[in-house]
Amino acid sequence: MVEKSYKKFTSDIVFTNDTYVIIGSGVGGLCTAVFLAKAGKKVVVLEQHYTPGGFTHTFKRRKGLVWDVGVHYVGNMKENSGLRRIFNYLSDNKLEWDPMGDPYDVAYIEGRKFEFVGGQENFRKKFYEYFPNDRVAIDKYLKLLQKSTKKNLLYFMQKAFPSLLSILLGPLFRRIQKPLASKTTYEVLSSITDNQELIAVLCAQCGNYGLSPKESSFASHCIVINHFMEGGYYPRGGANRIHETIVDNLESLGVQVFIKARVEKIITKGKSVKGLLINGKEHTCRRVISNAGARNTFHKLLDSPVNNKKHLDFNKISPSTCHLCLYIGLNKSDAALKLPKHNIWWYTDKDMD
């Protein structure tokens, strides 16, 4: 049996005044822990669930059945790609990826089949075959995707700048990105083609970003489509290998990851954070970083004196489209059942709204 790199939180555990505590062991929290540990900081990660990993964890049921809860494929994982190098850094080169091959996605719309293949020129060629009379619109769409890459990058860059620089340059970078973000996916696509079937196929992967074409920002659409433009990949050994390899790396860096650690409150004094209330006991620390989500952090964990950021109006933010997930257990291998690797997007109507 492989020894786990994490353990249950107990009441006798004490943090020192130089400890950085991260709430939540999703990928964001684990990434932050690696970067801080590599910078020489003392780090602890707290997870209220019985296993770390957030949406990268798996669960088991009888007869040895194992299911992933969140990861069904990941893009931009070619050798030496930016995201691949990041995961190599986070996992100490232990996390391996397998390509899904072509097609990586297949959409069925009103009974007609459309395949999504890796590579922009392959994409272009495939869509020319499906829509020979819409080549101009397809070319315009691909140009919009290319332009969006730099504009979206500028938007996220200003988020990572030091505070003063972000205040100075943020408005400019946001203005550059605004034309993409302020229009819906359907509005932009309708401006380049009136072919509703083409629009439907271009939006067939909208489930990846959780909103329909008339509700989603075109900027979000571009981010996701560009992410998968070179095809889909899956972590070898299952989605749980993502957090397992990162947690193993954290252990080697001296970081402790605790499960069943329920953070009830972030303790504050004035406008400063002093510690945490965990399982009914107070713990002091140097810094607290929450990976529990903005709504949970500001509504459930923080006191009102600190929770005074007026621009965080959660009443204006509604949840994304809900979905129902069915987990199915098979008594034969995918090879024996001749199951393909690709995802299937099934629509009975071109109108996805």
Secondary structure, DSSP 8 states (H G I E B T S, - for coil): ----S-EE--TT----TTEEEEE--SHHHHHHHHHHHHTT-EEEEE-SSSSS-GGG-EEEEGGGEEEESS-S-EE--STT-HHHHHHHHHHTT---EEE--S-SEEEEETTEEEEE-SSHHHHHHHHHHH-GGGHHHHHHHHHHHHHHHHHHHHHHHHHHS-HHHHHHHHHHHHHHHHHHHSSBHHHHHHHH---HHHHHHHTTTGGGTTS-TTTSBHHHHHHHHHHTTT-EEEETT-THHHHHHHHHHHHHTT-EEEES--EEEEEEETTEEEEEEETTEEEE-SEEEE-S-HHHIIIIIS-TTT---TT--GGG--------------SS-TTTTT--SSEEEEESSS---
